[in-house]
């Protein structure tokens, strides 16, 4: 899995676990991001979302960046650099 794919999967997992956010539209609204930005990340069109964008998404999901990246998806053994 690439880092980009891990980010997409993490966001999707967090949305599915959230009681307050049900879809990318609600996430983009809460994060203060354009809906097209979130859609591009989740579709894989945006390969390397900025740290700032992930920060806003994390805040919308009521977590820190550390909490966002604190998942087995981001273990070094799970990330392929291709």
N, C-alpha and C positions, 0 to 999 in steps of 0.2 A: 504494500500500500504506500502511496506517495504521501508526503506531508499534506498536500492539498486535499487528497481523498480523506485523510484522517480528520482534517478540519471540518469537511462537509459532513462526515459521519457523526462527529461529535456534536455539531449543531443540530442535526436531525435527531440524534438521541436525546439531547436536552429539550428540544421542542416537544418530543413525544412524552417526556417525563414532567413537563411543566403543566401546572394547573392554571397558569395565567396566560400562556401563549400557546395557541393551537396551530398556527401556521406561519409561513414566512412573512405574510402581510402584517400580522400583529407584531412579529419580531422587528420588522423594519420600522414600524411606527414607534414602538417602545425604545428602539435604539437610536431613533432620530436619523435614520439612514434612508436614502431613496430606495424604494422597493426594488428597483432594477439592480441595485448593488447587491442586495441580499439574494435575489433570484440568480444573479450571475455567479455568485459564490456557490450556491447550492446546486446549480446545474453543472458546475465544473468549468464554466466559461472563464471565470477568474481563477487562475492557477495559484496565485500568491497574494491573498488578501493582506492588506497592511495590518500592522500591529494595532494601529489606531482603530481600524474597523473592527477587529476582533475584540478590542477593549470595549467599544460601544455595544457590541453584541453581548459580551459578558455582563456588562452593567444591566442591560435589558433583561438578562436571565438571572439577575440578582447574585452575581458571583464575581470574583476577582479573576484577573488573567491567570494567576497561579492555579486557581480552582478549575478554570477552563482547560488548561493544559495538563492538569493532574488526572490523567486517564491512561489506561493501558494502551489506547490507540497511539499514544505518542512515545511509547517505549522505543528506544533506539533499535531494538530487534524487530519492531513492527514497521519501521519506516524504510522504504526503498528509495534511493536517490534518483531513480529513473523516471 
